[in-house]
Amino acid sequence: MPSAQECAARIKASYRSVVEEPPGDLDLGSYNWFSPAAEGRCIPLVDIARRADKEYETWRRIEEPLIEHSCDSTQRLKDWIEHTPEGDLARMIDTTPRGVSSTAQHPAFEFTPYQRLSMLIFVTAPFATTSKITVDTDSLRAIAYDPRLGGSGKRKLPIQTQFSLQKGEPPDVAIIDLPTGAGKTAWSLCVLFLMMAPLHFPRLSRSHHRKMLGQVHEGDLLMIIARLSIVAVGPTVFAHFVNTLNRLLPRMQELLPAGFKINVWSKMSKHYSLKAAADASEDTMTFWVMTPDKVNQVRREFPSIALLGCLVDEFTQDKPAVRSRTDMSPVLKQMINQATPHRLTAATGGNSYLRDFFGGQLWGSAGNLRSSIAKHDFKNAYIISQQMCKLDLVTLTAFRNPVRADLCALMPPSLQVEFVRARRQTLASYLVGTRTDVGPISMATAVCAMIQDRQYRLRPYTRAKIEQIFKDAFLNMADLFTALLSVTDEAGRPIPPASIERLKQRYQDFVLDGCPICMCDKSVEDLRFCGACGYALCSDCVPHCARCPFCRKAMQYANPTDDSATPAVDDYSVEITFPSSMPLKNVLRSIAQANHKQVTATTLALRAVLGAGYKRLLILVHRPVWTARAHINPISIERLQAVCGIRIFDADLFLHGKGSRFELMKAEFDAVDDQPKAFMCFSNPEFMVGTDLCTTDCILTSGTVDEDILTQSIGRAIRPHPNRDPDKPLLMVTIHV
């Protein structure tokens, strides 16, 4: 465990090299990591970090060279570290918690030097920072007007925006944008603790009362400030926050005077309220953990009492939306653990303090500043410039690189991706161009997806007509093309013939060899659909098949909406085994060469990684939206458990309320034992929001999992862990057709 003196020495020796602006753009165009490759891919951790940051950095960066944008937070941090003696730095760091204590299931985790320094800098704000955006008149005209049109009638006012944050205390609204895996949970809880601690609470209270001088403000004359912080978190991470807080208590208690008490409330009760916290003795601080929908309810009870801090993990709008406003308790310091651009944009879309702070909804990116000027929308250009300056001052961008550099030793060095190809079974999956083929797919939906393009979009009325076509028994391609030519929308407009020809050509590419049963050359028009999968047999073979020889479904209709989409039991192979001495890479290659169905290949790949010693898996299965019954899982958890001897938790269940059931599953998943366990997620991004999966040693994907979910799952799995082997890559096995 590094002492405060060792932390100070580490910071003094490294700040020149690690406290820098993010490096230049990585050419990620050639880094198509998730597309199939025969030999797999080894992706270094630094590239993963750069890819994860790329969206965020692009969102924050103004690319136009004519727009001057500057923020001195990084330089101010470097100057402060340089001019602060090492001994003084050590004494200040010693006032921050050392880390998270150990439990029977979880080892201790010690904060790194830059994690502790960032806590200190955030709470004390020892230097002022300024952010500025300037577009002078000449630059503005160059962006907004064509120089060949002359200068009459052009805008003469420049765009100038400058915001500053004075030293002395944290911003009233802060967005904690530390990188993924940087321990934002423990970090933010420690910051709340420091603000409520005797060293800082009186100072922050006096400062707040000074801000009220001369203002007409809500609340009581005295404005009582309760030494309480609300922690608002969703059901998937509720238990994680409570457990982390309980593990932090011993380290927090070390920094408090004798007799000082820390309360942790994790439920709603008539005994818990802002008044109860305010009436407590002066030597008591309180953390109140609740779901986000309860925050405003608590703040409305005693609007004359303020609370020190409110931490919201992944800020979202109230549901249901608040239709009318009323007095609520002021919050001195609002903190949001959130750095995903699209979530921040969505969070400012309704009535909230975040929208009020930014003066409206956040724009898509800083790049909209140039486009707004080019469109002569100078009002919005000014708003965007203000928002970007505010973001510079309320985020921790200067600490993203240093904190990540400290934690690299506790993270896997790379991601090893292996690809296993499976056999395509259905025409429908081929038409829509997906690498998922785990069950009967509605041919009607596939055809609708195929005939649409940018110029022609199907309306519900037209889509219903196409679905009705597939109700006919033993439909063939000639019948389909004829029927499609007669389909019109409400206005009498037909489907463009070019779209139907494109569908016909796509089908011909798929069935070049004629009938797959008798192997006789047949014309496309003579082939008839089999069951739901979209394969076709000739008219001679159809009467002899009661079930589709491919998907094993009854051959009565081409679009059976009431049939189960679950694969057959025999798809979960139990007979195939591999020599124990065969390396895992060779086993996966042999599975790919055997040309199994996707479900079978997924089962065999799971057995292979379990045989190689992997015990904590994250399984991601794509559930296509066009499946006949999308609410039925395309892969059976029960069958996989029985065949592979692994405990599998359905990650899409129990994600509401306080997540008590999810807490039990997560605790069992993280338990230190030899029983193999896995979380299985069926394309539900909510499972990934804030969930810590640092014990994961393998990710297995089946089908075309959305790239955003893949990136998020990798970020949740490649996280610091004290017991992690720093030389062992994180394995990712992808099954595709």
Secondary structure, 3 states (H helix, E strand, C coil): CCCHHHHHHHHHHHHHHHCCCCCCCCCHHHCCCCCCCCCCEEEEHHHHHHHHHHHHHHHHCCCCCCCEEEECHHHHHHHHHHHCCHHHHHHHHCCCCCEECCCCCCCCEECCHHHHHHHHHHHHCCCCEEEEEEECHHHHHHHHCCHHHCCCCCCCCCEEEEEEECCCCCCCEEECCCCCCCCHHHHHHHHHHHHHCCCCHHHHHHHHHHHHCCCCCCCCCCCEEEEEEEEECCHHHHHHHHHHHHHHHHHHHCCCCCCCEEEEECCCCCCCCHHHHHHCCCCEEEEEEECHHHHHHHHHHCCCEEEEEEEEECCCCCCCCCCCCCCCCCEEEEEEECCCHHHHHHHCCCCCHHHHHHCCCCCCCCCHHHHHHHCCCHHHHHHHHHHHHHHHHHCCHHHHHHHHHHHHHHCCCEEEEEEEECECCCHHHHHHCCCCCCCCECHHHHHHHHHCCCCCCCCHHHHHHHHHHCCCCCCEHHHHHHHHHCCECCCCCECCHHHHHHHHHHHHHHCCCCCCCCCCCCCHHHEEECCCCCCEEECCCHHHCCECCCCCCECCCCCCCCCCCCCCHHHCCCCCCCCCCCCHHHHHHHHHHCCCEHHHHHHHHHHHHHHCCCCEEEEEECCCCCECCCCCCCCCHHHHHHHHCCEEEECCCCCCCCCHHHHHHHHHHHCCCCCCEEEEECCCHHHHCCCCCCCCCEEEEECCCCHHHHHHHHHHHCCCCCCCCCCCCEEEEEEEC
